[in-house]
Amino acid sequence: MAEFLTVPRSLPIPSTSLSLITMSSISPLYGGLNSLKMSELSVWALRSRTSTSRLIHPVGQVACKTQDPAFEYDSCRPSYKWRRVLLKVSGEALAGDNKQNIDPKVTMSIAREVATVTRLGIEVAIVVGGGNIFRGASWAGCSGLDRSSADYIGMLATVMNAIFLQATMESIGIPTRVQTAFRMSEVAEPYIRRRAIRHLEKGRVVIFAAGTGNPFFTTDTAAALRCAEINAEVLLKATNVDGVYDADPRNNQNAHLLDSLSYQDVTSGELSVMDMTAITLCQENNIPVVVFNLAEAGNISRAIRGERVGTIIGSKCNSSATARA
């Protein structure tokens, strides 16, 4: 039998009893599992063993086993629902208890939970809002400020949040890149789709700032757009509530938390989940949306791993919303 072992680039490889296999030959067989950090490895070493074959990825978890040395792999890789996700964090959520524009405890909590899943090989992109600093729609018309100018100021607010979140993440060892919808080359990269995808493939977190770069569009729409562009499998919307309710829980004690909704439930009802442009974009690209509470510890990592949390919106949900007792 045989065993696959990861070999760092800096490690000398004995010439005896080892056969070297290039990553290009392993990837098609393995199915291109995202948890493999291609940039961290140069080759795989095949060594003769009497036990079953095992494929071990960089964090040391057994990803696949086979009894056949001819490399016929089975489907025993880690069962995460999604491999590439986009997390939308509202500006209000970053404010925490609202005593200041940005609560460092909130950003550190986000960073730590994102770190736990990126180490499992899940690729994470983030879109941040700016409502904790400036909301364009609310200020339009004040002191002669037109809506376009107000929205541009709001975009700058999202950049401030993104840089703060980047600094927090990198302080605990998460490589992070900020990309903005318009050029601010001194502080961030311009948004380039292929570069963003490459960052994700290398295990970096990418934070998208400045919305879509155009006025009259919300950061929810920006999140849906970026999610479709980078081929993310789900849009995770972190908010200050537990999910979507059938009524406003602040005004109605009998309001029920909904487990699942269809896109049609959102577009045809009066549920304030996302703006119509964002939810329509998700529907057209068949992107599921998970709405959950950012404040509850562990929710981000559970949502990213695909566990049941909050409310899920998608095309495969029942046409009638299901309520949680």
C-alpha positions in Angstrom: 0.0 0.0 0.0 1.0 3.6 0.0 0.8 6.8 2.0 0.8 10.4 0.8 2.7 12.9 2.8 3.0 16.7 2.4 6.6 17.8 1.7 7.5 21.5 2.4 9.6 23.2 -0.3 12.5 23.7 2.1 12.6 20.0 3.1 15.2 17.9 1.2 13.7 14.8 -0.4 15.6 11.5 -0.3 16.2 10.0 -3.7 15.5 6.4 -2.4 12.2 4.8 -1.8 10.3 7.9 -2.9 8.4 8.7 -6.1 7.6 12.4 -6.6 4.2 13.4 -8.0 3.5 16.9 -9.2 0.6 18.9 -7.8 -0.9 19.1 -11.3 -1.2 15.4 -11.4 -2.7 15.1 -7.9 -5.3 18.0 -8.3 -7.5 16.4 -10.9 -7.6 13.1 -9.0 -8.3 14.9 -5.7 -11.0 17.1 -7.3 -9.3 20.5 -6.5 -10.2 20.5 -2.8 -9.9 24.1 -1.7 -8.4 23.2 1.7 -5.2 22.3 0.0 -2.8 25.2 0.2 -1.1 24.8 -3.2 1.3 27.7 -2.5 2.6 26.0 0.6 3.6 22.7 -1.0 5.8 21.7 -3.9 5.3 18.0 -4.3 3.7 15.0 -2.7 5.9 12.1 -1.7 4.7 8.6 -2.3 6.3 6.1 0.1 5.7 2.4 0.3 3.6 1.3 3.3 1.7 -1.7 4.4 -1.3 0.4 5.6 -4.0 2.0 3.6 -3.3 5.1 1.5 -3.9 8.4 3.2 -3.9 11.9 1.7 -3.0 14.5 4.4 -3.4 18.2 3.8 -1.3 21.0 5.3 -3.3 21.3 8.6 -2.7 17.6 9.2 -6.2 16.3 8.8 -6.8 13.1 6.9 -8.7 14.2 3.8 -9.1 11.0 1.9 -8.3 7.2 2.2 -8.2 4.5 -0.3 -7.3 0.8 -0.3 -6.2 1.0 -3.9 -2.6 2.2 -4.7 -3.9 3.2 -8.2 -5.2 6.4 -6.6 -8.9 5.7 -6.8 -10.1 8.2 -4.2 -13.4 8.1 -2.5 -15.5 11.0 -1.2 -14.3 11.1 2.4 -13.1 14.7 2.4 -14.3 17.1 5.2 -18.0 17.7 4.8 -18.3 21.5 4.8 -21.4 22.7 3.0 -19.6 25.6 1.3 -16.0 26.1 0.3 -16.1 29.8 -0.7 -18.4 32.2 1.1 -19.0 35.9 1.2 -19.8 37.5 4.6 -21.7 40.8 4.6 -21.2 42.8 7.8 -23.3 45.8 8.3 -21.8 49.0 9.7 -24.3 49.1 12.5 -23.1 45.6 13.6 -19.6 46.9 13.8 -20.7 49.6 16.2 -21.5 47.1 18.9 -23.1 48.9 21.8 -23.2 52.2 19.8 -21.0 54.0 22.3 -18.5 54.5 19.5 -18.4 54.2 15.7 -16.4 50.9 15.7 -16.3 48.5 18.6 -12.8 46.8 18.7 -14.4 43.8 20.6 -16.7 43.2 17.7 -14.0 43.4 15.0 -11.8 41.0 17.1 -14.7 38.6 17.5 -15.2 38.6 13.7 -11.5 38.1 13.1 -11.2 35.2 15.5 -14.2 33.3 14.0 -13.1 33.9 10.5 -9.7 32.6 11.5 -11.1 29.3 12.7 -12.7 28.6 9.3 -9.9 29.9 7.1 -7.6 27.4 8.8 -10.0 24.6 7.6 -9.4 25.7 4.0 -12.7 27.6 3.6 -12.3 30.7 1.5 -13.8 33.9 3.0 -14.5 37.2 1.4 -16.2 40.1 3.3 -18.2 43.1 2.3 -18.6 45.8 5.0 -21.2 48.5 5.3 -20.6 52.1 6.5 -23.8 52.9 8.4 -22.0 53.2 11.7 -20.1 56.2 10.4 -22.2 57.7 7.6 -25.4 56.6 5.8 -25.8 58.4 2.5 -29.5 57.9 2.1 -30.2 59.4 5.5 -28.1 62.6 4.9 -29.2 63.3 1.3 -30.9 66.7 1.2 -29.2 68.1 4.3 -27.4 71.4 3.8 -27.7 71.0 0.1 -26.0 67.6 0.0 -27.3 65.7 -3.1 -27.9 61.9 -3.0 -24.9 61.1 -5.2 -22.5 63.0 -3.0 -24.0 61.6 0.1 -23.5 58.0 -1.2 -19.9 58.7 -2.1 -19.3 59.8 1.5 -20.9 56.6 2.6 -18.5 54.6 0.4 -15.6 56.3 2.1 -17.0 55.2 5.4 -17.0 51.6 4.3 -13.3 51.9 3.4 -12.6 53.1 7.0 -14.4 50.1 8.4 -12.5 47.8 6.0 -9.1 49.1 6.9 -9.9 48.7 10.6 -11.1 45.2 10.1 -8.0 44.3 8.1 -5.7 45.6 10.8 -7.6 43.5 13.4 -7.4 40.3 11.3 -3.7 40.7 10.5 -3.0 41.3 14.2 -3.9 37.7 14.8 -2.1 36.3 11.8 -4.8 36.3 9.1 -3.4 37.5 5.7 -6.0 40.0 4.5 -6.4 42.3 1.5 -8.7 45.3 1.1 -10.0 46.0 -2.4 -12.0 49.1 -3.2 -14.5 49.8 -6.0 -12.6 53.0 -6.9 -8.9 53.6 -6.7 -7.3 54.5 -3.4 -3.9 53.0 -4.1 -2.2 54.4 -1.1 -4.4 52.4 1.3 -5.9 49.5 -0.6 -5.9 47.6 -3.9 -8.4 48.4 -6.7 -11.0 45.8 -7.2 -9.9 43.3 -9.8 -11.9 40.2 -10.0 -9.1 37.7 -11.0 -6.8 39.1 -8.4 -9.5 38.8 -5.7 -10.1 35.1 -6.6 -6.3 34.5 -6.6 -6.1 36.0 -3.1 -8.8 33.6 -1.9 -7.1 30.6 -3.5 -4.0 31.5 -1.6 -5.9 31.4 1.7 -6.2 35.2 2.2 -9.3 37.0 3.3 -10.5 39.6 0.9 -12.5 42.6 2.2 -14.4 44.5 -0.5 -15.0 48.2 0.3 -16.6 51.3 -1.3 -19.8 49.3 -2.3 -20.2 49.0 -6.0 -18.5 52.3 -6.6 -21.7 53.9 -7.8 -24.3 56.0 -5.9 -27.9 54.7 -5.4 -26.7 51.2 -4.7 -26.6 49.7 -1.2 -23.8 47.6 0.2 -26.2 44.7 0.2 -26.3 45.0 -3.6 -22.5 45.2 -3.6 -22.4 42.0 -1.5 -24.7 40.2 -4.0 -22.7 41.5 -6.9 -19.3 40.5 -5.5 -20.7 37.1 -4.5 -21.7 36.4 -8.0 -18.4 37.7 -9.5 -16.1 35.6 -7.4 -18.3 32.5 -7.6 -19.0 32.4 -3.9 -21.5 29.7 -3.0 -23.5 31.6 -0.4 -24.0 35.2 0.9 -24.0 35.3 4.7 -25.6 38.5 6.0 -24.6 39.3 9.6 -27.0 41.6 11.4 -28.2 42.6 14.8 -31.2 40.2 14.9 -31.4 36.4 15.0 -32.8 36.1 11.4 -35.9 37.0 9.5 -39.2 37.3 11.5 -42.8 37.4 10.2 -43.2 40.7 12.1 -41.0 43.2 13.9 -40.0 41.5 17.1 -39.4 44.9 18.8 -43.0 45.8 18.3 -44.7 42.4 18.3 -44.0 39.9 21.1 -45.7 37.1 19.0 -43.3 37.5 16.1 -41.8 34.2 15.0 -38.3 33.6 13.6 -38.5 32.0 10.2 -36.3 29.0 9.4 -36.4 29.3 5.6 -37.8 31.5 2.9 -37.9 31.5 -0.8 -36.8 34.4 -2.9 -40.5 35.0 -3.8 -41.4 35.2 -0.2 -39.0 38.1 0.2 -39.8 39.9 -3.0 -43.6 39.6 -2.7 -43.9 40.3 1.0 -43.0 43.1 3.3 -40.0 41.5 4.9 -37.1 43.9 5.2 -34.3 41.5 4.6 -32.4 43.1 1.7 -33.2 45.7 -0.8 -35.0 44.5 -4.0 -32.0 44.9 -6.2 -29.8 42.7 -4.0 -32.3 39.9 -3.5 -33.2 39.8 -7.2 -29.5 39.6 -8.1 -29.2 36.6 -5.7 -32.2 35.0 -7.2 -31.0 35.4 -10.8 -27.7 33.8 -9.9 -29.2 31.2 -7.5 -27.2 32.4 -4.5 -28.6 31.3 -1.2 -28.7 34.0 1.6 -28.3 33.2 5.3 -29.4 36.0 7.7 -28.1 35.5 11.3 -27.1 37.4 14.4 -23.5 38.7 14.5 -23.7 39.3 18.3 -24.1 35.6 19.3 -20.7 34.0 19.8 -19.8 31.3 17.3 -22.5 32.3 14.8 -20.1 33.4 12.1 -18.1 30.2 12.1 -21.2 28.1 12.2 -22.8 30.0 9.3 -19.6 29.7 7.3 -19.4 26.0 7.9 -23.0 25.6 6.7 -24.5 24.7 10.0 -28.1 25.7 10.7 -28.2 29.2 12.0 -30.7 32.1 11.5 -32.8 32.1 8.3 -31.9 30.7 4.9 -33.3 32.2 1.7 -33.1 30.3 -1.5 -34.9 28.8 -4.5 -35.2 25.3 -3.0 -37.0 26.5 0.1 -40.7 25.8 0.4 -42.9 28.4 -1.1 -44.5 28.9 2.3 -42.2 30.2 4.9 -41.5 27.8 7.9 -41.6 29.4 11.3 -39.5 28.2 14.3 -41.5 27.7 17.4 
